[in-house]
Amino acid sequence: MRTIKLTPESQQDILDNLLKRSPNHYGEYESVVAQIITAVRERGDEAVFEYTKEFDKWDINADNIRVTNDEIEEAFAHTEEEFIKVIQRSADNIFDFHRHQMHNSWINTKPDGTILGQKLQPIAVSGVYIPGGKAAYPSSLLMNVVPARVAGVKKIIMVTPAGADGKVNAGTLVAARIAGVDEIYKVGGAQAIAAMAFGTKSIPRVDKITGPGNIFVALAKKACFGYVGIDSIAGPSEILVIADETANPRYVAADLLSQAEHDELASAILITTSEKLAKETAIQIDGFLKELSRASIIRASLDQYGYILLADSLDDAIAAANEIASEHLEILTKNPFEVMTKIENAGAIFLGEYSSEPLGDYYAGPNHILPTNGTAKFFSPLNVDDFLKKTSIISYSKEALQRAHKDIELFAEKEGLTAHANSIRVRFEKESV
């Protein structure tokens, strides 16, 4: 993990390097994904079964594609009771946080008969993709499903790849039952996204697709956007830590590595005003790498996208953090809440030495589906609003429209839309005679 002086030039070099990881650079795989989507649109289940047999190596068909209640009960039987309780507590925390995001429909009336408002309604059917195979993420399932439930979504469909034995990870099934998933299908990859986007005989069409996945899943979501809604095109995980001389280097090192272990494209950055902390953190990182099971992945991540940046001042560190706009931002300084007030761009902010990033991943309640690759400048974490539709309500009385009709007609005529103007004018044509 290289240590660099923070300057405008080094900051720009780092930004350029991080942007290489953007999903917008996955173009070489787009043609393959397009072929899969076209096949599923044209041949439905037949194509889904073929791709699943090819990629996941098990004999899928219409009779075994859907997870049964017996399979879910078996998953509970094979899952530690304490882990089930932890999943439930995590789900409760996520529910409690997201219920505060709910809004109400509203109506505003004026004495002249103007009625304006907004009607909020949940989408009807939500689809969630959850990775499977070697990696299983019950936590991501909770983060995608619980906000949809809070929003009032009536039906939640889940797809997740099964192993070669046709079985789905037990923890995933337990989390699905606790969160309130209605139907689960044993399909993964781009074919699963296409099936939810367009519907097949076995898998119903959904209105919106959320959830993480590999490059093929990300590109499939991107390609299907417009036919269905999506949450985002997520890039590799990233963490940025702002720390001063009061920070514990062992904690800082551990937190940086917690994200670097995701994959070789993950990014871990420390910005500090303390040269002593920088050196001690590097030593702690070397020590942890001798102990951690995913050390080879971590080393590859740190070699490519890991930085320790030495800043002249805390204000310089904050400015750099705002420019990088990291997915996860930890503030380990003497006055973390004061620093937090100056942060403009971050997916999630963690304050103080006992608020390490995995707290947000698994348990605290705020969503861990976060904007990556600098998109925190204009995107937000997954939230209840992602599962709500907002419909505008407009009602004018004759008196209210009469006061405004000449303004509207003039506006329409200036845009060359005479039929627009006429639609208003006809309502008062007798009065102008």
HELIX and SHEET records of a PDB file:
HELIX    1   1 PRO A    8  LEU A   19  1                                  12    
HELIX    2   2 PRO A   23  HIS A   25  5                                   3    
HELIX    3   3 GLY A   27  TYR A   29  5                                   3    
HELIX    4   4 GLU A   30  ARG A   43  1                                  14    
HELIX    5   5 ASP A   45  ASP A   56  1                                  12    
HELIX    6   6 ASN A   69  ALA A   77  1                                   9    
HELIX    7   7 GLU A   81  ARG A   99  1                                  19    
HELIX    8   8 PRO A  138  ALA A  151  1                                  14    
HELIX    9   9 ALA A  170  ALA A  179  1                                  10    
HELIX   10  10 GLY A  189  PHE A  198  1                                  10    
HELIX   11  11 ILE A  215  CYS A  224  1                                  10    
HELIX   12  12 PRO A  249  ALA A  260  1                                  12    
HELIX   13  13 GLU A  275  LEU A  289  1                                  15    
HELIX   14  14 ALA A  295  TYR A  305  1                                  11    
HELIX   15  15 LEU A  314  ILE A  324  1                                  11    
HELIX   16  16 PRO A  336  MET A  340  1                                   5    
HELIX   17  17 GLU A  357  TYR A  362  1                                   6    
HELIX   18  18 THR A  375  LYS A  377  5                                   3    
HELIX   19  19 VAL A  384  PHE A  387  5                                   4    
HELIX   20  20 LYS A  398  LYS A  414  1                                  17    
HELIX   21  21 THR A  418  ARG A  425  1                                   8    
HELIX   22  22 VAL A  426  PHE A  428  5                                   3    
SHEET    1   A 6 ARG A   2  LYS A   5  0                                        
SHEET    2   A 6 GLY A 306  LEU A 310  1                                        
SHEET    3   A 6 SER A 267  THR A 272  1                                        
SHEET    4   A 6 GLU A 238  ALA A 243  1                                        
SHEET    5   A 6 HIS A 328  LEU A 332  1                                        
SHEET    6   A 6 ALA A 348  LEU A 351  1                                        
SHEET    1   B 3 TRP A 106  THR A 109  0                                        
SHEET    2   B 3 ILE A 115  PRO A 122 -1                                        
SHEET    3   B 3 LEU A 388  SER A 395 -1                                        
SHEET    1   C 5 GLU A 183  TYR A 185  0                                        
SHEET    2   C 5 LYS A 155  VAL A 159  1                                        
SHEET    3   C 5 VAL A 125  TYR A 129  1                                        
SHEET    4   C 5 LYS A 208  THR A 210  1                                        
SHEET    5   C 5 GLY A 229  ILE A 230  1                                        
END                                                                             
